[in-house]
Amino acid sequence: MSGLFNIRTMEDKNKLIKLIQEKGELALLLENGISFTVGKESYTIAEPPLTVFDALAAEMLEIEIEDELLKENTRVESYQLIQRHSTRMSRIVAIAVLGIDFRDTQRLNKLSKKLHESLTPSKLENLFSTIRLMMNTGSFMSSIRLISEIKTGLPGLIERGA
């Protein structure tokens, strides 16, 4: 055993090296953000602070998709999903771009409209992948798990208010 990791073979070592490289790349992306262009303007999506994280999650939760519709994927259902959700999808991208400034409803509405009029489905898919990556929900969930471990590991202290 080597340190915190159980490295027994060269394959284990290579997997660990790859994991460390991926975490480093993710940290670099989160630090610098990811830029994209729409028309002649350039925008950046960065790791959001928690208030923006909340706003993005709230918007995403509003998108209701029936699993059966996705499995069937008929043309009519696809059109219904587009009609129901394309404006909200543009709004989510706008929130991610504006960051904390999403609270400026005039700027948010203007950018949402511009994105709605400019984004293609393939560009939207790429941007949503970026947003999901930049939201870094894995780290957020790890924080929640840490709290959970503390609460379950020290029940007497918590109950006594220590």
C-alpha positions in Angstrom: 0.0 0.0 0.0 1.3 3.4 -0.9 0.0 6.4 1.1 -3.8 6.8 0.9 -4.1 4.8 -2.3 -3.9 1.0 -2.7 -1.4 0.8 -5.5 -0.5 -2.8 -6.3 0.1 -2.9 -10.0 1.4 -0.6 -12.8 -2.3 -0.4 -14.0 -3.3 1.0 -10.6 -0.5 3.5 -10.8 -1.5 4.6 -14.3 -5.2 5.0 -13.2 -4.0 7.1 -10.2 -1.8 9.3 -12.5 -4.8 9.7 -14.9 -7.1 10.7 -12.1 -4.6 13.3 -10.8 -4.2 14.7 -14.3 -8.0 14.9 -14.7 -8.4 16.7 -11.4 -5.7 19.1 -12.3 -7.4 19.8 -15.7 -10.7 20.3 -14.0 -9.2 22.7 -11.4 -7.6 24.7 -14.3 -11.0 24.9 -16.1 -12.8 25.9 -13.0 -10.2 28.6 -12.2 -10.1 30.1 -15.8 -13.6 29.4 -17.0 -14.6 28.4 -20.6 -15.1 31.0 -23.3 -17.4 30.8 -26.3 -18.7 33.2 -28.9 -22.1 34.0 -30.2 -22.0 36.2 -33.2 -19.1 38.6 -32.7 -19.3 38.6 -28.9 -17.3 36.4 -26.6 -18.7 35.1 -23.2 -17.1 33.1 -20.4 -18.7 30.6 -18.1 -16.9 30.2 -14.8 -17.4 28.2 -11.7 -20.4 29.9 -10.1 -20.6 31.2 -6.5 -23.3 29.5 -4.5 -26.0 32.1 -5.2 -25.6 31.5 -8.9 -25.4 27.8 -8.3 -28.8 28.0 -6.6 -30.3 30.0 -9.4 -29.0 27.6 -12.0 -30.3 24.6 -10.0 -33.7 26.3 -9.6 -34.0 26.9 -13.3 -32.9 23.4 -14.2 -35.5 21.9 -11.8 -38.2 23.7 -13.7 -37.5 21.7 -16.8 -39.8 18.7 -16.4 -39.1 15.9 -18.8 -41.1 12.7 -18.9 -38.7 9.7 -19.3 -41.1 8.0 -21.6 -41.1 11.0 -24.0 -37.3 10.8 -24.2 -37.3 7.0 -24.8 -39.9 7.3 -27.6 -38.4 10.5 -29.0 -41.0 11.0 -31.6 -41.0 14.1 -33.7 -44.1 15.5 -32.0 -42.7 15.0 -28.5 -39.4 16.6 -29.5 -41.2 19.7 -30.9 -43.2 19.9 -27.7 -40.1 19.8 -25.5 -38.4 22.5 -27.7 -41.5 24.7 -27.5 -41.8 24.2 -23.7 -38.1 24.6 -22.7 -36.0 26.5 -25.3 -36.5 29.9 -23.7 -35.6 28.5 -20.2 -32.5 26.8 -21.7 -31.3 30.1 -23.0 -32.0 31.7 -19.7 -29.9 29.1 -17.9 -27.0 29.8 -20.2 -27.4 33.5 -19.6 -27.4 33.0 -15.8 -24.2 31.0 -16.1 -22.6 33.7 -18.3 -23.6 36.7 -16.1 -22.7 35.0 -12.8 -23.6 37.1 -9.8 -24.9 39.8 -12.2 -27.8 37.6 -13.1 -29.8 39.6 -10.6 -29.8 42.5 -13.1 -33.1 41.4 -14.7 -32.7 43.8 -17.7 -29.2 42.3 -18.6 -30.5 38.8 -17.9 -33.5 39.2 -20.2 -31.5 40.9 -22.9 -28.8 38.2 -22.9 -31.4 35.4 -22.7 -33.2 36.8 -25.7 -29.9 37.1 -27.7 -28.9 33.6 -26.9 -32.4 32.3 -27.7 -32.1 33.9 -31.1 -28.5 32.8 -31.8 -27.8 29.4 -30.3 -28.0 26.3 -32.3 -29.1 22.9 -30.7 -25.5 21.6 -31.0 -24.0 24.8 -29.4 -26.6 24.5 -26.7 -25.7 20.9 -25.9 -22.0 21.9 -25.7 -22.8 24.9 -23.4 -24.9 22.7 -21.1 -22.1 20.2 -20.8 -19.9 23.2 -19.9 -22.4 24.5 -17.4 -22.7 21.1 -15.7 -18.9 20.9 -15.5 -18.5 24.4 -14.1 -21.3 23.9 -11.5 -18.9 21.3 -10.0 -21.7 19.5 -8.3 -19.3 16.7 -7.3 -17.4 19.0 -5.0 -20.7 20.4 -3.6 -22.0 16.9 -2.9 -18.6 16.0 -1.3 -19.1 18.9 1.1 -22.6 17.6 1.9 -21.1 14.2 2.5 -18.5 15.6 4.9 -21.2 17.3 6.9 -23.2 14.0 6.9 -20.1 12.2 8.2 -19.6 14.7 11.0 -23.3 14.5 12.0 -23.3 10.7 12.1 -19.8 10.4 13.5 -20.4 12.8 16.4 -24.1 12.5 17.3 -23.6 13.2 21.0 -21.7 16.5 20.3 -24.3 17.7 17.9 -27.2 16.9 20.2 -25.5 18.8 23.0 -24.8 21.7 20.8 -21.0 21.4 21.0 
